[in-house]
Amino acid sequence: MTYVKDFDPKKQTINELVRQMKDTAFNARKLAESVDILEEMINDKKCTKFLGLSGALVPAGMRKCIVEMIRNGWVDVIVSTGANITHDLSISLGKEHYLHCDPDKTDDVEMAEKKMSRIYDVVSPDKTSITFEKNIQKIFNEIGEGDFSTYELMEWIGKRIDDENSIVKAAADCNVKIIIPAFFDSILGLQVWMYSQDRKMRINPRKDLDYMLKLHFDMKDNNETSGVFVLGGGVPKNYILQAVLIPEKPHKYAVQITTDNPQFGGLSGATLSEAISWGKLTKDSKTSCVNCDATIALPLMVSSLKERFFK
């Protein structure tokens, strides 16, 4: 047995802090263990790495953490909600989001009158959405008509973004696919719908699934592995996990950050152990779940990894 060690709040780097956390308990220990798994996953040259994005990560200021992972080669495929990608493009093509002082004392009727949309303690002025909508329609005009997977459309858009901090641009630059399974559950989806009213632009989700399944069949044929890093849960988590079922090639690594609980039956809170019963993981898969706000855990984890890989 190993003794719990008291955390020493000395002057130290973030990676040193995270390594200390491994000798403590609860979610501090889980966070440190998760970084170790991610490090192993990144070092596994035969591993295809999937990143799941849900929740309002971009408005909360997590864009650069995700871009860092993309540009460092720590991600091969991103599966995201449409909202996070919309927010990313809104910042690139429109305006920034703003901090709101006290969300518990907010008058949302007043916010609506001031044309401000609220995400807890972040606000997005209507002018941000209006500027985004005008500019994304211009990009659609450049792309023209066609039958697109979401990853193809994201690549087209990413090549037309002039913002080094954009997730969509970074992915296009690094040949990282972005798949958005619930594409029309977003403002970006609504903008495509509007554009397609008098033009032939079609989003074909079958092409996304074809790509995902072919990727896993190829991994199985070549005796390669896959790993998952899920921020939140929801549709992105399920889409990544279910892709292994038909090729019957379970993920070797899985790390999740979530604030949800398993007792209510929702996938976002479901334990990674539960995924073993479905054949999405195995008893030998290396897994860890951090029950924490991703805006706390993710910066620590990415910063720790950066120290390890760029000493």
Secondary structure, 3 states (H helix, E strand, C coil): CCCCCCCCCCCCCHHHHHHHHCCCCHHHHHHHHHHHHHHHHHHCCCEEEEEEECCCCCCCCCHHHHHHHHHCCCCCEEEECHHHHHHHHHHHHCCCCEECCCHHHCCHHHHHHCCEEEECCEEEEHHHHHHHHHHHHHHHHHHCCEEECHHHHHHHHHCCCCCCCCHHHHHHHCCCEEECCCCCCCHHHHHHHHHCCCCCEEECHHHHHHHHHHHHHHHHHCCCEEEEEEECCHHHHHHHHHCCCCCCCCCCEEEEEECCCHHHCCHHHCCHHHHHHHCCCCCCCEEEEEECCHHHHHHHHHHHHHHHHCC
